[in-house]
């Protein structure tokens, strides 16, 4: 087991066990473990591991990054490869592929940080969103898993707040039409 923290520090198997034990018990003691910044520990791990089973979430976990590292190092891993992971993580690219395959999907509009930061451009895009998508709509970071950064908007103020919120998680966001449907 390898623990990778939010800063990208990698920890050995022994350290990972200590960290997870500490987290599980929520003990009020100070955890005294030196981190190995980024991939310093990786060469040692390559010697110890025959097959990687990535159980990572979000950017650098399920977006093809870690799969690319394993591929470059010639290490087998479980799950999708680089392309499948990258495409599956990026909602805008996935929607483009769905469109090419004529798969039905809800109407959507993609925005990038440049459009969001330029007030005049953003106002123009909001007008298009209101005309083509309408309310309610959902605002999502393009490259984030789970429901992080997602909001529902029922009016213009909520839409603007949702766009600003989602853009704090990613450089690109997606606005999708809200529909009544069975969730799977």
Contact map, one row per residue, 1 for C-alpha under 8 A:
1110000000011001100000000000000000000000000000000000000000000000000000000000000000000000000000000000000000000000000000000000000000000000000000000000000000000000000000000000000000000000
1111000001111001000000000000000000000000000000000000000000000000000000000000000000000000000000000000000000000000000000000000000000000000000000000000000000000000000000000000000000000000
1111100001111011001000000000000000000000000000000000000000000000000000000000000000000000000000000000000000000000000000000000000000000000000000000000000000000000000000000000000000000000
0111111111100000000000000000000000000000000000000000000000000000000000000000000000000000000000000000000000000000000000000000000000000000000000000000000000000000000000000000000000000000
0011111111000000000000000000000000000000000000000000000000000000000000000000000000000000000000000000000000000000000000000000000000000000000000000000000000000000000000000000000000000000
0001111110000000000000000000000000000000000000000000000000000000000000000000000000000000000000000000000000000000000000000000000000000000000000000000000000000000000000000000000000000000
0001111110000000000000000000000000000000000000000000000000000000000000000000000000000000000000000000000000000000000000000000000000000000000000000000000000000000000000000000000000000000
0001111111000000000000000000000000001100000000000000000000000000000000000000000000000000000000000000000000000000000000000000000000000000000000000000000000000000000000000000000000000000
0001111111100000000000000000000000111110000000000000000000000000000000000000000000000000000000000000000000000000000000000000000000000000000000000000000000000000000000000000000000000000
0111100111110000000000000000000000111111110000000000000000000000000000000000000000000000000000000000000000000000000000000000000000000000000000000000000000000000000000000000000000000000
0111000011111011000000000000000000110000100000000000000000000000000000000000000000000000000000000000000000000000000000000000000000000000000000000000000000000000000000000000000000000000
1110000001111111000000000000000000000000100010000000000000000000000000000000000000000000000000000000000000000000000000000000000000000000000000000000000000000000000000000000000000000000
1110000000111111100000000000000000000000000000000000000000000000000000000000000000000000000000000000000000000000000000000000000000000000000000000000000000000000000000000000000000000000
0000000000011111110000000000000000000000000000000000000000000000000000000000000000000000000000000000000000000000000000000000000000000000000000000000000000000000000000000000000000000000
0010000000111111111000000000000010000000000000000000000000000000000000000000000000000000000000000000000000000000000000000000000000000000000000000000000000000000000000000000000000000000
1110000000111111111100000000000000000000000000000000000000000000000000000000000000000000000000000000000000000000000000000000000000000000000000000000000000000000000000000000000000000000
1000000000001111111110000000000000000000000000000000000000000000000000000000000000000000000000000000000000000000000000000000000000000000000000000000000000000000000000000000000000000000
0000000000000111111111000000000000000000000000000000000000000000000000000000000000000000000000000000000000000000000000000000000000000000000000000000000000000000000000000000000000000000
0010000000000011111111100000001000000000000000000000000000000000000000000000000000000000000000000000000000000000000000000000000000000000000000000000000000000000000000000000000000000000
0000000000000001111111110000000000000000000000000000000000000000000000000000000000000000000000000000000000000000000000000000000000000000000000000000000000000000000000000000000000000000
0000000000000000111111111000000000000000000000000000000000000000000000000000000000000000000000000000000000000000000000000000000000000000000000000000000000000000000000000000000000000000
0000000000000000011111111110001000000000000000000000000000000000000000000000000000000000000000000000000000000000000000000000000000000000000000000000000000000000000000000000000000000000
0000000000000000001111111110000000000000000000000000000000000000000000000000000000000000000000000000000000000000000000000000000000000000000000000000000000000000000000000000000000000000
0000000000000000000111111100000000000000000000000000000000000000000000000000000000000000000000000000000000000000000000000000000000000000000000000000000000000000000000000000000000000000
0000000000000000000011111110000000000000000000000000000000000000000000000000000000000000000000000000000000000000000000000000000000000000000000000000000000000000000000000000000000000000
0000000000000000000001111111000000000000000000000000000000000000000000000000000000000000000000000000000000000000000000000000000000000000000000000000000000000000000000000000000000000000
0000000000000000000001101111100000000000000000000000000000000000000000000000000000000000000000000000000000000000000000000000000000000000000000000000000000000000000000000000000000000000
0000000000000000000000000111110000000000000000000000000000000000000000000000000000000000000000000000000000000000000000000000000000000000000000000000000000000000000000000000000000000000
0000000000000000000000000011111000000000000000000000000000000000000000000000000000000000000000000000000000000000000000000000000000000000000000000000000000000000000000000000000000000000
0000000000000000000000000001111100000000000000000000000000000000000000000000000000000000000000000000000000000000000000000000000000000000000000000000000000000000000000000000000000000000
0000000000000000001001000000111110000000000000000000000000000000000000000000000000000000000000000000000000000000000000000000000000000000000000000000000000000000000000000000000000000000
0000000000000000000000000000011111000000000000000000000000000000000000000000000000000000000000000000000000000000000000000000000000000000000000000000000000000000000000000000000000000000
0000000000000010000000000000001111100000000000000000000000000000000000000000000000000000000000000000000000000000000000000000000000000000000000000000000000000000000000000000000000000000
0000000000000000000000000000000111110000000000000000000000000000000000000000000000000000000000000000000000000000000000000000000000000000000000000000000000000000000000000000000000000000
0000000011100000000000000000000011111000000000000000000000000000000000000000000000000000000000000000000000000000000000000000000000000000000000000000000000000000000000000000000000000000
0000000011100000000000000000000001111111100000000000000000000000000000000000000000000000000000000000000000000000000000000000000000000000000000000000000000000000000000000000000000000000
0000000111000000000000000000000000111111100000000000000000000000000000000000000000000000000000000000000000000000000000000000000000000000000000000000000000000000000000000000000000000000
0000000111000000000000000000000000011111100000000000000000000000000000000000000000000000000000000000000000000000000000000000000000000000000000000000000000000000000000000000000000000000
0000000011000000000000000000000000011111111000000000000000000000000000000000000000000000000000000000000000000000000000000000000000000000000000000000000000000000000000000000000000000000
0000000001000000000000000000000000011111111000000000000000000000000000000000000000000000000000000000000000000000000000000000000000000000000000000000000000000000000000000000000000000000
0000000001110000000000000000000000011111111110000000000000000000000000000000000000000000000000000000000000000000000000000000000000000000000000000000000000000000000000000000000000000000
0000000001000000000000000000000000000011111111000000000000000000000000000000000000000000000000000000000000000000000000000000000000000000000000000000000000000000000000000000000000000000
0000000000000000000000000000000000000011111111100000000000000000000000000000000000000000000000000000000000000000000000000000000000000000000000000000000000000000000000000000000000000000
0000000000000000000000000000000000000000111111110000000000000000000000000000000000000000000000000000000000000000000000000000000000000000000000000000000000000000000000000000000000000000
0000000000010000000000000000000000000000111111111000000000000000000000000000000000000000000000000000000000000000000000000000000000000000000000000000000000000000000000000000000000000000
0000000000000000000000000000000000000000011111111100000000000000000000000010000000000000000000000000000000000000000000000000000000000000000000000000000000000000000000000000000000000000
0000000000000000000000000000000000000000001111111100000000000000000000000000000000000000000000000000000000000000000000000000000000000000000000000000000000000000000000000000000000000000
0000000000000000000000000000000000000000000111111100000000000000000000000000000000000000000000000000000000000000000000000000000000000000000000000000000000000000000000000000000000000000
0000000000000000000000000000000000000000000011111111000000000000000000000000000000000000000000000000000000000000000000000000000000000000000000000000000000000000000000000000000000000000
0000000000000000000000000000000000000000000001111111000000000000000000000011000000000000000000000000000000000000000000000000000000000000000000000000000000000000000000000000000000000000
0000000000000000000000000000000000000000000000001111100000000000000000000011110000000000000000000000000000000000000000000000000000000000000000000000000000000000000000000000000000000000
0000000000000000000000000000000000000000000000001111110000000000000000000011110000000000000000000000000000000000000000000000000000000000000000000000000000000000000000000000000000000000
0000000000000000000000000000000000000000000000000011111000000000000000000000111000000000000000000000000000000000000000000000000000000000000000000000000000000000000000000000000000000000
0000000000000000000000000000000000000000000000000001111100001000010000000000111000000000000000000000000000000000000000000000000000000000000000000000000000000000000000000000000000000000
0000000000000000000000000000000000000000000000000000111110001000000000000000000000000000000000000000000000000000000000000000000000000000000000000000000000000000000000000000000000000000
0000000000000000000000000000000000000000000000000000011111011100000000000000000000000000000000000000000000000000000000000000000000000000000000000000000000000000000000000000000000000000
0000000000000000000000000000000000000000000000000000001111111100000000000000000000000000000000000000000000000000000000000000000000000000000000001000000000000000000000000000000000000000
0000000000000000000000000000000000000000000000000000000111111110000000000000000000000000000000000000000000000000000000000000000000000000000000111000000000000000000000000000000000000000
0000000000000000000000000000000000000000000000000000000011111110100000000000000000000000000000000000000000000000000000000000000000000000000000111000000000000000000000000000000000000000
0000000000000000000000000000000000000000000000000000000111111111110000000000000000000000000000000000000000000000000000000000000000000000000000000000000000000000000000000000000000000000
0000000000000000000000000000000000000000000000000000011111111111110000000000000000000000000000000000000000000000000000000000000000000000000000000000000000000000000000000000000000000000
0000000000000000000000000000000000000000000000000000000111111111110000000000000000001100100000000000000000000000000000000000000000000000000000000000000000000000000000000000000000000000
0000000000000000000000000000000000000000000000000000000001111111110000000000000001001111110000000000000000000000000000000000000000000000000000100000000000000000000000000000000000000000
0000000000000000000000000000000000000000000000000000000000011111111100000000000011111100000000000000000000000000000000000000000000000000000000000000000000000000000000000000000000000000
0000000000000000000000000000000000000000000000000000000000111111111110000000000001000100000000000000000000000000000000000000000000000000000000000000000000000000000000000000000000000000
0000000000000000000000000000000000000000000000000000010000011111111111000000000000000000000000000000000000000000000000000000000000000000000000000000000000000000000000000000000000000000
0000000000000000000000000000000000000000000000000000000000000001111111100000100111001000000000000000000000000000000000000000000000000000000000000000000000000000000000000000000000000000
0000000000000000000000000000000000000000000000000000000000000001111111110000000011000000000000000000000000000000000000000000000000000000000000000000000000000000000000000000000000000000
0000000000000000000000000000000000000000000000000000000000000000111111111000000000000000000000000000000000000000000000000000000000000000000000000000000000000000000000000000000000000000
0000000000000000000000000000000000000000000000000000000000000000011111111111100000000000000000000000000000000000000000000000000000000000000000000000000000000000000000000000000000000000
0000000000000000000000000000000000000000000000000000000000000000001111111111000000000000000000000000000000000000000000000000000000000000000000000000000000000000000000000000000000000000
0000000000000000000000000000000000000000000000000000000000000000000111111110000000000000000000000000000000000000000000000000000000000000000000000000000000000000000000000000000000000000
0000000000000000000000000000000000000000000000000000000000000000000011111110000000000000000000000000000000000000000000000000000000000000000000000000000000000000000000000000000000000000
0000000000000000000000000000000000000000000000000000000000000000000001111111000000000000000000000000000000000000000000000000000000000000000000000000000000000000000000000000000000000000
0000000000000000000000000000000000000000000001000111000000000000000001111111100000000000000000000000000000000000000000000000000000000000000000000000000000000000000000000000000000000000
0000000000000000000000000000000000000000000000000111000000000000000001100111110000000000000000000000000000000000000000000000000000000000000000000000000000000000000000000000000000000000
0000000000000000000000000000000000000000000000000011110000000000001001000011111000000000000000000000000000000000000000000000000000000000000000000000000000000000000000000000000000000000
0000000000000000000000000000000000000000000000000011110000000000000000000001111100000000000000000000000000000000000000000000000000000000000000000000000000000000000000000000000000000000
0000000000000000000000000000000000000000000000000000110000000000000000000000111110000000000000000000000000000000000000000000000000000000000000000000000000000000000000000000000000000000
0000000000000000000000000000000000000000000000000000000000000000001000000000011111111000000000000000000000000000000000000000000000000000000000000000000000000000000000000000000000000000
0000000000000000000000000000000000000000000000000000000000000001001100000000001111111000000000000000000000000000000000000000000000000000000000000000000000000000000000000000000000000000
0000000000000000000000000000000000000000000000000000000000000011101100000000000111111100000000000000000000000000000000000000000000000000000000000000000000000000000000000000000000000000
0000000000000000000000000000000000000000000000000000000000000001000000000000000111111110000000000000000000000000000000000000000000000000000000000000000000000000000000000000000000000000
0000000000000000000000000000000000000000000000000000000000000001000000000000000111111111000000000000000000000000000000000000000000000000000000000000000000000000000000000000000000000000
0000000000000000000000000000000000000000000000000000000000000111001000000000000111111111100000000000000000000000000000000000000000000000000000000000000000000000000000000000000000000000
0000000000000000000000000000000000000000000000000000000000000111100000000000000001111111110000000000000000000000000000000000000000000000000000000000000000000000000000000000000000000000
0000000000000000000000000000000000000000000000000000000000000010000000000000000000111111111011000000000000000000000000000000000000000000000000000000000000000000000000000000000000000000
0000000000000000000000000000000000000000000000000000000000000010000000000000000000011111111001000000000000000000000000000000000000000000000000000000000000000000000000000000000000000000
0000000000000000000000000000000000000000000000000000000000000110000000000000000000001111111001000000000000000000000000000000000000000000000001111000000000000000000000000000000000000000
0000000000000000000000000000000000000000000000000000000000000010000000000000000000000111111111000000000000000000000000000000000000000000000001110000000000000000000000000000000000000000
0000000000000000000000000000000000000000000000000000000000000000000000000000000000000011111111100000000000000000000000000000000000000000000001100000000000000000000000000000010000000000
0000000000000000000000000000000000000000000000000000000000000000000000000000000000000000011111110000000000000100000000000000000000000000000001000000000000000000000000000000010000000000
0000000000000000000000000000000000000000000000000000000000000000000000000000000000000010011111111000000000000000000000000000000000000000000000000000000000000000000000000000000000000000
0000000000000000000000000000000000000000000000000000000000000000000000000000000000000011111111111100000000000000000000000000000000000000000000000000000000000000000000000000000000000000
0000000000000000000000000000000000000000000000000000000000000000000000000000000000000000001111111110000010000000000000000000000000000000000000000000000000000000000000000000000000000000
0000000000000000000000000000000000000000000000000000000000000000000000000000000000000000000111111111000000000000000000000000000000000000000000000000000000000000000000000000000000000000
0000000000000000000000000000000000000000000000000000000000000000000000000000000000000000000011111111100000000000000000000000000000000000000000000000000000000000000000000000000000000000
0000000000000000000000000000000000000000000000000000000000000000000000000000000000000000000001111111111110000000000000000000000000000000000000000000000000000000000000000000000000000000
0000000000000000000000000000000000000000000000000000000000000000000000000000000000000000000000111111111100000000000000000000000000000000000000000000000000000000000000000000000000000000
0000000000000000000000000000000000000000000000000000000000000000000000000000000000000000000000011111111000000000000000000000000000000000000000000000000000000000000000000000000000000000
0000000000000000000000000000000000000000000000000000000000000000000000000000000000000000000000001111111000000000000000000000000000000000000000000000000000000000000000000000000000000000
0000000000000000000000000000000000000000000000000000000000000000000000000000000000000000000000000111111100000000000000000000000000000000000000000000000000000000000000000000000000000000
0000000000000000000000000000000000000000000000000000000000000000000000000000000000000000000000000111111110000000000000000000000000000000000000000000000000000000000000000000000000000000
0000000000000000000000000000000000000000000000000000000000000000000000000000000000000000000000000110011111000000000000000000000000000000000000000000000000000000000000000000000000000000
0000000000000000000000000000000000000000000000000000000000000000000000000000000000000000000000100100001111100000000000000000000000000000000000000000000000000000000000000000000000000000
0000000000000000000000000000000000000000000000000000000000000000000000000000000000000000000000000000000111110000000000000000000000000000000000000000000000000000000000000000000111100000
0000000000000000000000000000000000000000000000000000000000000000000000000000000000000000000000000000000011111000000000000000000000011000000000000000000000000000000000000000000110000000
0000000000000000000000000000000000000000000000000000000000000000000000000000000000000000000000000000000001111100000000000000000000001000000000000000000000000000000000000000011110000000
0000000000000000000000000000000000000000000000000000000000000000000000000000000000000000000000000000000000111110000000000000000010001000000000000000000000000000000000000000011100000000
0000000000000000000000000000000000000000000000000000000000000000000000000000000000000000000100000000000000011111000000000000000000000000000000000000000000000000000000000001111000000000
0000000000000000000000000000000000000000000000000000000000000000000000000000000000000000000000000000000000001111101100000000000000000000000000000000000000000000000000000001111000000000
0000000000000000000000000000000000000000000000000000000000000000000000000000000000000000000000000000000000000111111100000000000000000000000000000000000000000000000000000011100000000000
0000000000000000000000000000000000000000000000000000000000000000000000000000000000000000000000000000000000000011111110000000000000000000000000000000000000000000000000100011000000000000
0000000000000000000000000000000000000000000000000000000000000000000000000000000000000000000000000000000000000001111111000000000000000000000000000000000000000000000000000000000000000000
0000000000000000000000000000000000000000000000000000000000000000000000000000000000000000000000000000000000000011111111101100100000000000000000000000000000000000000000000000000000000000
0000000000000000000000000000000000000000000000000000000000000000000000000000000000000000000000000000000000000011111111101100000000000000000000000000000000000000001100100000000000000000
0000000000000000000000000000000000000000000000000000000000000000000000000000000000000000000000000000000000000000111111100100000000000000000000000000000000000000000000000000000000000000
0000000000000000000000000000000000000000000000000000000000000000000000000000000000000000000000000000000000000000011111111100000000000000000000000000000000000000000000000000000000000000
0000000000000000000000000000000000000000000000000000000000000000000000000000000000000000000000000000000000000000001111111110000000000000000000000000000000000000000000000000000000000000
0000000000000000000000000000000000000000000000000000000000000000000000000000000000000000000000000000000000000000000001111111000000000000000000000000000000000000000000000000000000000000
0000000000000000000000000000000000000000000000000000000000000000000000000000000000000000000000000000000000000000001101111111100000000000000000000000000000000000000000000000000000000000
0000000000000000000000000000000000000000000000000000000000000000000000000000000000000000000000000000000000000000001111111111110000000000000000000000000000000000000000000000000000000000
0000000000000000000000000000000000000000000000000000000000000000000000000000000000000000000000000000000000000000000000111111111000000000000000000000000000000000000000000000000000000000
0000000000000000000000000000000000000000000000000000000000000000000000000000000000000000000000000000000000000000000000011111111100000000000000000000000000000000000000000000000000000000
0000000000000000000000000000000000000000000000000000000000000000000000000000000000000000000000000000000000000000001000001111111110000000000000000000000000000000000000000000000000000000
0000000000000000000000000000000000000000000000000000000000000000000000000000000000000000000000000000000000000000000000000111111111000000000000000000000000010000000000000000000000000000
0000000000000000000000000000000000000000000000000000000000000000000000000000000000000000000000000000000000000000000000000011111111100000000000000000000000000000000000000000000000000000
0000000000000000000000000000000000000000000000000000000000000000000000000000000000000000000000000000000000000000000000000001111111111000000000000000000000000000000000000000000000000000
0000000000000000000000000000000000000000000000000000000000000000000000000000000000000000000000000000000000001000000000000000111111111100000000000000000000000000000000000000001000000000
0000000000000000000000000000000000000000000000000000000000000000000000000000000000000000000000000000000000000000000000000000011111111110000000000000000000000000000000000000000000000000
0000000000000000000000000000000000000000000000000000000000000000000000000000000000000000000000000000000000000000000000000000001111111100000000000000000000000000000000000000000000000000
0000000000000000000000000000000000000000000000000000000000000000000000000000000000000000000000000000000000100000000000000000000111111100000000000000000000000000000000000000000000000000
0000000000000000000000000000000000000000000000000000000000000000000000000000000000000000000000000000000000111000000000000000000111111110100000000000000000000000000000000000001110000000
0000000000000000000000000000000000000000000000000000000000000000000000000000000000000000000000000000000000000000000000000000000011111111100000000000000000000000000000000000000010000000
0000000000000000000000000000000000000000000000000000000000000000000000000000000000000000000000000000000000000000000000000000000001001111100000000000000011100000000000000000000011000000
0000000000000000000000000000000000000000000000000000000000000000000000000000000000000000000000000000000000000000000000000000000000000111110000000000000111100000000000000000000011100000
0000000000000000000000000000000000000000000000000000000000000000000000000000000000000000000000000000000000000000000000000000000000001111111000000000000111000010000000000000001111000000
0000000000000000000000000000000000000000000000000000000000000000000000000000000000000000000000000000000000000000000000000000000000000001111100000000011110000000000000000000001111000000
0000000000000000000000000000000000000000000000000000000000000000000000000000000000000000000000000000000000000000000000000000000000000000111110000000011110000010011001000000111100000000
0000000000000000000000000000000000000000000000000000000000000000000000000000000000000000000000000000000000000000000000000000000000000000011111000000111000000000000001000000111000000000
0000000000000000000000000000000000000000000000000000000000000000000000000000000000000000000000000000000000000000000000000000000000000000001111110001110000000000000001101111110000000000
0000000000000000000000000000000000000000000000000000000000000000000000000000000000000000111100000000000000000000000000000000000000000000000111110000000000000000000000000111110000000000
0000000000000000000000000000000000000000000000000000000001100010000000000000000000000000111000000000000000000000000000000000000000000000000011111000000000000000000000000101000000000000
0000000000000000000000000000000000000000000000000000000001100000000000000000000000000000110000000000000000000000000000000000000000000000000011111101100000000000000000001100000000000000
0000000000000000000000000000000000000000000000000000000011100000000000000000000000000000100000000000000000000000000000000000000000000000000000111111000000000000000000000000000000000000
0000000000000000000000000000000000000000000000000000000000000000000000000000000000000000000000000000000000000000000000000000000000000000000000011111000000000000000000000000000000000000
0000000000000000000000000000000000000000000000000000000000000000000000000000000000000000000000000000000000000000000000000000000000000000000000001111110000000000000000000000000000000000
0000000000000000000000000000000000000000000000000000000000000000000000000000000000000000000000000000000000000000000000000000000000000000000010011111110000000000000000000000000000000000
0000000000000000000000000000000000000000000000000000000000000000000000000000000000000000000000000000000000000000000000000000000000000000000110010011111000000000000011011000000000000000
0000000000000000000000000000000000000000000000000000000000000000000000000000000000000000000000000000000000000000000000000000000000000000011110000011111100000000010001000000000000000000
0000000000000000000000000000000000000000000000000000000000000000000000000000000000000000000000000000000000000000000000000000000000000000011100000000111110000000010001000000000000000000
0000000000000000000000000000000000000000000000000000000000000000000000000000000000000000000000000000000000000000000000000000000000000001111000000000011111000110010000000000000000000000
0000000000000000000000000000000000000000000000000000000000000000000000000000000000000000000000000000000000000000000000000000000000000011111000000000001111110110010000000000000000000000
0000000000000000000000000000000000000000000000000000000000000000000000000000000000000000000000000000000000000000000000000000000000000011100000000000000111110110000000000000000000000000
0000000000000000000000000000000000000000000000000000000000000000000000000000000000000000000000000000000000000000000000000000000000000011000000000000000011111110000000000000000000000000
0000000000000000000000000000000000000000000000000000000000000000000000000000000000000000000000000000000000000000000000000000010000000000000000000000000011111111000000000000000000000000
0000000000000000000000000000000000000000000000000000000000000000000000000000000000000000000000000000000000000000000000000000000000000000000000000000000000111111100000000000000000000000
0000000000000000000000000000000000000000000000000000000000000000000000000000000000000000000000000000000000000000000000000000000000000000000000000000000111111111110000000000000000000000
0000000000000000000000000000000000000000000000000000000000000000000000000000000000000000000000000000000000000000000000000000000000000000101000000000000111111111111000000000000000000000
0000000000000000000000000000000000000000000000000000000000000000000000000000000000000000000000000000000000000000000000000000000000000000000000000000000000011111111100000000000000000000
0000000000000000000000000000000000000000000000000000000000000000000000000000000000000000000000000000000000000000000000000000000000000000000000000000000000001111111110000000000000000000
0000000000000000000000000000000000000000000000000000000000000000000000000000000000000000000000000000000000000000000000000000000000000000001000000000011110000111111111000000000000000000
0000000000000000000000000000000000000000000000000000000000000000000000000000000000000000000000000000000000000000000100000000000000000000001000000000000000000011111111100000100000000000
0000000000000000000000000000000000000000000000000000000000000000000000000000000000000000000000000000000000000000000100000000000000000000000000000000000000000001111111110000000000000000
0000000000000000000000000000000000000000000000000000000000000000000000000000000000000000000000000000000000000000000000000000000000000000000000000000100000000000111111111000000000000000
0000000000000000000000000000000000000000000000000000000000000000000000000000000000000000000000000000000000000000000000000000000000000000001110000000111000000000011111111100100000000000
0000000000000000000000000000000000000000000000000000000000000000000000000000000000000000000000000000000000000000100100000000000000000000000010000000000000000000001111111111100000000000
0000000000000000000000000000000000000000000000000000000000000000000000000000000000000000000000000000000000000000000000000000000000000000000000000000100000000000000111111110000000000000
0000000000000000000000000000000000000000000000000000000000000000000000000000000000000000000000000000000000000000000000000000000000000000000010010000100000000000000011111110000000000000
0000000000000000000000000000000000000000000000000000000000000000000000000000000000000000000000000000000000000000000000000000000000000000000011110000000000000000000001111111100000000000
0000000000000000000000000000000000000000000000000000000000000000000000000000000000000000000000000000000000000001100000000000000000000000000011000000000000000000000000111111100000000000
0000000000000000000000000000000000000000000000000000000000000000000000000000000000000000000000000000000000000111100000000000000000000000000011100000000000000000000000100111110000000000
0000000000000000000000000000000000000000000000000000000000000000000000000000000000000000000000000000000000000111000000000000000000000000001111000000000000000000001001100111111000000000
0000000000000000000000000000000000000000000000000000000000000000000000000000000000000000001100000000000000011110000000000000000000000000001111000000000000000000000000000001111100000000
0000000000000000000000000000000000000000000000000000000000000000000000000000000000000000000000000000000000011110000000000000000010001000111100000000000000000000000000000000111110000000
0000000000000000000000000000000000000000000000000000000000000000000000000000000000000000000000000000000001111000000000000000000000001000111000000000000000000000000000000000011111000000
0000000000000000000000000000000000000000000000000000000000000000000000000000000000000000000000000000000001110000000000000000000000001111110000000000000000000000000000000000001111100000
0000000000000000000000000000000000000000000000000000000000000000000000000000000000000000000000000000000001000000000000000000000000000011110000000000000000000000000000000000000111110000
0000000000000000000000000000000000000000000000000000000000000000000000000000000000000000000000000000000001000000000000000000000000000001000000000000000000000000000000000000000011111000
0000000000000000000000000000000000000000000000000000000000000000000000000000000000000000000000000000000000000000000000000000000000000000000000000000000000000000000000000000000001111100
0000000000000000000000000000000000000000000000000000000000000000000000000000000000000000000000000000000000000000000000000000000000000000000000000000000000000000000000000000000000111110
0000000000000000000000000000000000000000000000000000000000000000000000000000000000000000000000000000000000000000000000000000000000000000000000000000000000000000000000000000000000011111
0000000000000000000000000000000000000000000000000000000000000000000000000000000000000000000000000000000000000000000000000000000000000000000000000000000000000000000000000000000000001111
0000000000000000000000000000000000000000000000000000000000000000000000000000000000000000000000000000000000000000000000000000000000000000000000000000000000000000000000000000000000000111
